[in-house]
Structure formats: C-alpha cells, structure tokens
Amino acid sequence: MPRQEADALCLQSRIALESVRGGRAAAWEAETASIVHAILDAGKATGEWNFDETFVQSLTTIINEYDRQMREVRFGQVLAATQRLDRMIASVRAAR
C-alpha cells in the first residue's frame, strides 16, 4: 500500500479513536470502532478468533506503519504531533 494511503488510514483510525475517547463520536467513528468491538465480542463468546482477510490486511497496514513510525520518529515528536492533532480537532469542534 502506498505510504499516502497508509497515512490516511492511520489518521482516520486515530481520529475515530480520539472521538470515541472524548465522548463525541458520530456514526462513522462508532462504526470504525465497532468492527474491532464485534471481533472481540465474537471471540469472547465462541473462543474462536477469526478475522476476515480485509480486516487482516487493514490491520497489517496500520501495524506496519506504526512500526515504521516508531523506528524513524522520536517519541517526543510523536507526542508533539499528537498534541497538535488534539488542538486542531478541538479548534474544529469549537468552530462548529
């Protein structure tokens, strides 16, 4: 997957997670989080931890990108970027 697509996927997942964490999730964020939740619920109920190929591919892309970022970017830079993203999200929500 091209880096631009991986970055976009990571950003979408991060925004969804932060929206859910902040108690301000809408339908899209809830759906993004519910896919993982559904897999966890099914696994707990049946003891079978099966993932469809599309989910595995998406998860692999996210984890590979995360690993690459952790190898190439210092933690302080990741923290600063996360804080900037949080401020940008807050300012967009405040402008609504």
MODELLER restraints for C-alpha pairs under 7 A, 6 or more apart:
rsr = mdl.restraints
at = mdl.atoms
rsr.add(forms.Gaussian(group=physical.xy_distance, feature=features.Distance(at['CA:6:A'], at['CA:61:A']), mean=6.47, stdev=0.5))
rsr.add(forms.Gaussian(group=physical.xy_distance, feature=features.Distance(at['CA:6:A'], at['CA:62:A']), mean=6.93, stdev=0.5))
rsr.add(forms.Gaussian(group=physical.xy_distance, feature=features.Distance(at['CA:6:A'], at['CA:65:A']), mean=6.84, stdev=0.5))
rsr.add(forms.Gaussian(group=physical.xy_distance, feature=features.Distance(at['CA:10:A'], at['CA:62:A']), mean=6.10, stdev=0.5))
rsr.add(forms.Gaussian(group=physical.xy_distance, feature=features.Distance(at['CA:16:A'], at['CA:29:A']), mean=4.51, stdev=0.5))
rsr.add(forms.Gaussian(group=physical.xy_distance, feature=features.Distance(at['CA:16:A'], at['CA:32:A']), mean=6.74, stdev=0.5))
rsr.add(forms.Gaussian(group=physical.xy_distance, feature=features.Distance(at['CA:19:A'], at['CA:25:A']), mean=4.82, stdev=0.5))
rsr.add(forms.Gaussian(group=physical.xy_distance, feature=features.Distance(at['CA:19:A'], at['CA:29:A']), mean=6.85, stdev=0.5))
rsr.add(forms.Gaussian(group=physical.xy_distance, feature=features.Distance(at['CA:20:A'], at['CA:29:A']), mean=6.80, stdev=0.5))
rsr.add(forms.Gaussian(group=physical.xy_distance, feature=features.Distance(at['CA:43:A'], at['CA:49:A']), mean=4.85, stdev=0.5))
